[in-house]
Amino acid sequence: MALIKCPNCEKEISEKAFQCIHCGFQLREEELVKNPPGKRKKGLILTLAILAFVLVAGSVAGIMVKRNMDEKKAEKERAEYIADLQTAAKDMLTGAYLADDLSRLIHGVWYNAVYKKSDEATDQYTQKGSWSRYDNETEYYDFNTALQNLQADSGFQQRISKLRQHQETMQGMMKDLKNPPDEHKEAYDALKEFYAAYIDLAGCALNPMGNLTSYASSVDKAVQDVSNCYKAMEMYWED
């Protein structure tokens, strides 16, 4: 890089300098004319404005994309929840049918032992067999013994075990459904009522109590409650 003398102070400076570094004498004005300070400032402001716009636009676009993804995720979760709720209700109804069958068998054995009635489904638990060689009269167990005979039956116990397992499964499903989306809270409340009715009916089979009349009433009420609750549930998944 060549050196020249400043016209003002005659000290050596670079030939490319715009002004003297010693005395400040202005040597050239071309660059200032091409890019005056005001113009450079305006250009910088415009650049910053464009950059800010790009950043804001990108941020808004990112927010919109995320919001769209969140909405799709929430919609999927809502659809999955109502499907799980429907499955729980239908599974619960299956368990209620089993509980109803067992309760009706218990009542049948109880009733037929008390009133000495013959029935193909209960005779093996209620009848001792013919007690007289001269007639066809049949001797019956008392109802407590008849019910004990029923409880001792392996087939009956297998079905009781199946109902207990079903109860545990339904309990787990209810726990999984306990935090419903806002729009499905009403459906979940209806399912809870259905679950309570199901538990009452299962209790009739698993732990029969009272006398013959009160037991029959308990079973009938539980069956009716289950039916009503299931019908109330159907409205929540109708298309």
VEXDREN-2710 file (C-alpha; in Angstrom, 1 decimal):
% VEXDREN-2710
k/r/px/py/pz
1/MET/0.0/0.0/0.0
2/ALA/1.6/3.3/-1.1
3/LEU/1.9/6.3/1.1
4/ILE/1.3/9.9/0.2
5/LYS/1.7/13.2/2.0
6/CYS/-1.3/15.0/3.5
7/PRO/-1.8/18.3/1.5
8/ASN/-2.5/20.1/4.8
9/CYS/0.0/18.8/7.4
10/GLU/2.4/17.0/4.9
11/LYS/2.6/13.9/7.0
12/GLU/2.5/10.5/5.4
13/ILE/-0.8/8.7/5.1
14/SER/-2.3/5.9/3.0
15/GLU/-3.2/6.8/-0.5
16/LYS/-6.6/5.1/0.1
17/ALA/-7.4/7.2/3.2
18/PHE/-10.5/9.4/3.0
19/GLN/-9.1/11.9/5.5
20/CYS/-5.8/12.5/7.2
21/ILE/-5.3/10.5/10.4
22/HIS/-3.1/13.3/11.8
23/CYS/-4.9/16.5/11.1
24/GLY/-8.3/15.3/9.9
25/PHE/-8.1/16.9/6.6
26/GLN/-10.7/15.6/4.1
27/LEU/-9.0/13.9/1.2
28/ARG/-12.0/12.3/-0.7
29/GLU/-15.8/12.6/-0.6
30/GLU/-16.7/9.8/-3.1
31/GLU/-17.7/7.2/-0.5
32/LEU/-19.6/9.8/1.5
33/VAL/-21.5/10.7/-1.6
34/LYS/-22.3/7.1/-2.5
35/ASN/-23.3/6.1/1.0
36/PRO/-24.1/9.2/3.1
37/PRO/-24.6/8.5/6.8
38/GLY/-28.4/9.1/6.6
39/LYS/-28.7/6.7/3.7
40/ARG/-26.7/4.0/5.5
41/LYS/-28.9/4.4/8.6
42/LYS/-32.1/4.1/6.5
43/GLY/-30.8/1.0/4.9
44/LEU/-29.9/-0.5/8.2
45/ILE/-33.4/0.3/9.6
46/LEU/-35.0/-1.3/6.5
47/THR/-32.9/-4.4/6.9
48/LEU/-33.7/-4.7/10.5
49/ALA/-37.4/-4.2/9.8
50/ILE/-37.3/-7.0/7.1
51/LEU/-35.5/-9.3/9.5
52/ALA/-38.0/-8.5/12.3
53/PHE/-40.9/-9.2/9.9
54/VAL/-39.4/-12.5/8.8
55/LEU/-38.9/-13.5/12.5
56/VAL/-42.4/-12.6/13.4
57/ALA/-43.9/-14.3/10.4
58/GLY/-41.9/-17.4/11.1
59/SER/-43.0/-17.3/14.8
60/VAL/-46.7/-16.9/13.9
61/ALA/-46.4/-19.7/11.3
62/GLY/-44.8/-21.9/13.9
63/ILE/-47.5/-21.1/16.4
64/MET/-50.2/-21.9/13.9
65/VAL/-48.6/-25.2/12.9
66/LYS/-48.2/-26.2/16.6
67/ARG/-51.8/-25.2/17.3
68/ASN/-53.0/-27.2/14.4
69/MET/-51.0/-30.2/15.5
70/ASP/-52.4/-29.8/19.1
71/GLU/-56.0/-29.6/17.8
72/LYS/-55.5/-32.8/15.7
73/LYS/-54.0/-34.6/18.7
74/ALA/-56.8/-33.4/21.0
75/GLU/-59.4/-34.5/18.4
76/LYS/-57.7/-38.0/18.2
77/GLU/-57.7/-38.3/22.0
78/ARG/-61.4/-37.3/22.2
79/ALA/-62.3/-39.9/19.6
80/GLU/-60.2/-42.6/21.3
81/TYR/-61.8/-41.7/24.7
82/ILE/-65.4/-42.1/23.4
83/ALA/-64.4/-45.4/21.8
84/ASP/-62.9/-46.7/25.0
85/LEU/-65.9/-45.5/26.9
86/GLN/-68.2/-47.5/24.5
87/THR/-66.0/-50.6/24.9
88/ALA/-66.2/-50.3/28.7
89/ALA/-70.0/-50.0/28.6
90/LYS/-70.4/-53.0/26.3
91/ASP/-68.0/-55.1/28.3
92/MET/-69.8/-54.1/31.4
93/LEU/-73.1/-55.3/29.9
94/THR/-71.5/-58.7/29.1
95/GLY/-70.5/-59.0/32.8
96/ALA/-74.0/-58.0/33.8
97/TYR/-75.5/-60.8/31.8
98/LEU/-73.2/-63.3/33.6
99/ALA/-74.1/-61.8/37.0
100/ASP/-77.8/-62.0/36.1
101/ASP/-77.6/-65.7/35.0
102/LEU/-75.8/-66.6/38.3
103/SER/-78.2/-64.6/40.4
104/ARG/-81.2/-66.3/38.7
105/LEU/-79.7/-69.7/39.3
106/ILE/-79.2/-68.9/43.0
107/HIS/-82.8/-67.7/43.3
108/GLY/-84.0/-70.8/41.4
109/VAL/-82.2/-73.2/43.8
110/TRP/-83.4/-71.2/46.8
111/TYR/-87.0/-71.0/45.6
112/ASN/-87.3/-74.6/44.5
113/ALA/-85.8/-76.0/47.7
114/VAL/-88.3/-74.0/49.8
115/TYR/-91.3/-74.8/47.7
116/LYS/-90.1/-78.3/46.6
117/LYS/-90.3/-77.5/42.9
118/SER/-88.6/-79.6/40.3
119/ASP/-86.5/-77.9/37.6
120/GLU/-83.9/-79.3/35.4
121/ALA/-81.5/-76.5/36.2
122/THR/-81.8/-76.9/39.9
123/ASP/-82.7/-80.5/40.7
124/GLN/-79.1/-81.6/41.2
125/TYR/-78.8/-79.1/44.0
126/THR/-82.3/-79.3/45.6
127/GLN/-83.3/-83.0/45.4
128/LYS/-82.1/-85.9/47.4
129/GLY/-84.0/-88.4/45.3
130/SER/-87.1/-90.6/45.9
131/TRP/-87.6/-91.3/49.5
132/SER/-90.4/-93.9/49.1
133/ARG/-90.4/-97.1/47.2
134/TYR/-94.2/-97.0/46.9
135/ASP/-94.6/-93.6/45.3
136/ASN/-92.8/-91.0/43.2
137/GLU/-92.5/-88.3/45.8
138/THR/-89.1/-86.7/45.9
139/GLU/-87.3/-85.6/49.0
140/TYR/-85.7/-82.1/48.9
141/TYR/-82.8/-80.5/50.8
142/ASP/-83.5/-77.5/53.0
143/PHE/-82.7/-74.3/51.1
144/ASN/-79.4/-73.7/53.1
145/THR/-78.1/-77.2/52.1
146/ALA/-79.3/-76.7/48.5
147/LEU/-77.4/-73.4/48.3
148/GLN/-74.3/-75.0/49.7
149/ASN/-74.6/-77.7/47.1
150/LEU/-74.7/-75.0/44.5
151/GLN/-71.7/-73.2/45.9
152/ALA/-69.8/-76.5/46.0
153/ASP/-70.4/-77.2/42.3
154/SER/-67.2/-76.7/40.3
155/GLY/-69.0/-75.4/37.2
156/PHE/-70.7/-72.8/39.3
157/GLN/-67.5/-71.8/41.0
158/GLN/-65.8/-71.4/37.6
159/ARG/-68.4/-68.9/36.5
160/ILE/-68.2/-67.1/39.9
161/SER/-64.4/-66.8/39.3
162/LYS/-65.0/-65.5/35.8
163/LEU/-67.3/-62.8/37.3
164/ARG/-64.8/-61.8/39.9
165/GLN/-62.1/-61.4/37.2
166/HIS/-64.5/-59.4/35.1
167/GLN/-65.1/-57.1/38.0
168/GLU/-61.4/-56.5/38.4
169/THR/-61.1/-55.8/34.6
170/MET/-63.9/-53.3/34.8
171/GLN/-62.4/-51.6/37.8
172/GLY/-59.2/-51.1/35.8
173/MET/-61.1/-49.7/32.8
174/MET/-62.9/-47.2/35.0
175/LYS/-59.6/-46.0/36.4
176/ASP/-58.3/-45.4/32.9
177/LEU/-61.4/-43.4/32.0
178/LYS/-61.5/-41.2/35.1
179/ASN/-60.1/-38.1/33.5
180/PRO/-62.4/-37.4/30.6
181/PRO/-62.2/-34.5/28.1
182/ASP/-64.6/-31.7/29.0
183/GLU/-67.0/-32.6/26.3
184/HIS/-67.2/-36.2/27.6
185/LYS/-67.6/-35.6/31.3
186/GLU/-71.4/-36.1/31.1
187/ALA/-70.8/-39.5/29.3
188/TYR/-68.3/-40.5/32.0
189/ASP/-70.8/-39.6/34.7
190/ALA/-73.4/-41.8/33.0
191/LEU/-70.8/-44.6/32.8
192/LYS/-70.2/-44.3/36.5
193/GLU/-73.9/-44.8/37.2
194/PHE/-73.9/-47.8/34.9
195/TYR/-70.8/-49.2/36.8
196/ALA/-72.6/-48.8/40.1
197/ALA/-75.6/-50.7/38.8
198/TYR/-73.3/-53.4/37.5
199/ILE/-71.5/-53.8/40.8
200/ASP/-74.9/-54.1/42.6
201/LEU/-75.9/-56.9/40.2
202/ALA/-72.6/-58.7/40.5
203/GLY/-72.9/-58.5/44.3
204/CYS/-76.2/-60.4/44.1
205/ALA/-74.3/-63.3/42.5
206/LEU/-71.1/-63.1/44.6
207/ASN/-72.7/-62.4/48.0
208/PRO/-76.4/-63.3/48.1
209/MET/-78.1/-61.8/51.2
210/GLY/-81.5/-61.4/52.9
211/ASN/-84.4/-63.7/52.6
212/LEU/-85.9/-65.2/49.4
213/THR/-88.3/-62.3/48.8
214/SER/-85.7/-59.6/49.5
215/TYR/-83.1/-61.3/47.4
216/ALA/-85.5/-61.6/44.4
217/SER/-86.3/-57.9/44.8
218/SER/-82.6/-57.0/44.9
219/VAL/-81.9/-58.9/41.7
220/ASP/-84.9/-57.5/39.9
221/LYS/-83.9/-53.9/40.8
222/ALA/-80.3/-54.4/39.9
223/VAL/-81.2/-55.9/36.5
224/GLN/-83.6/-53.0/35.8
225/ASP/-81.0/-50.4/36.9
226/VAL/-78.4/-52.0/34.6
227/SER/-80.9/-52.0/31.7
228/ASN/-81.8/-48.3/32.2
229/CYS/-78.2/-47.2/32.6
230/TYR/-77.0/-49.0/29.5
231/LYS/-79.8/-47.4/27.4
232/ALA/-78.8/-44.0/28.8
233/MET/-75.2/-44.7/27.7
234/GLU/-76.1/-45.5/24.1
235/MET/-76.9/-41.8/23.3
236/TYR/-73.3/-40.9/23.8
237/TRP/-72.0/-42.8/20.8
238/GLU/-74.9/-42.6/18.3
239/ASP/-73.8/-41.1/15.0
END
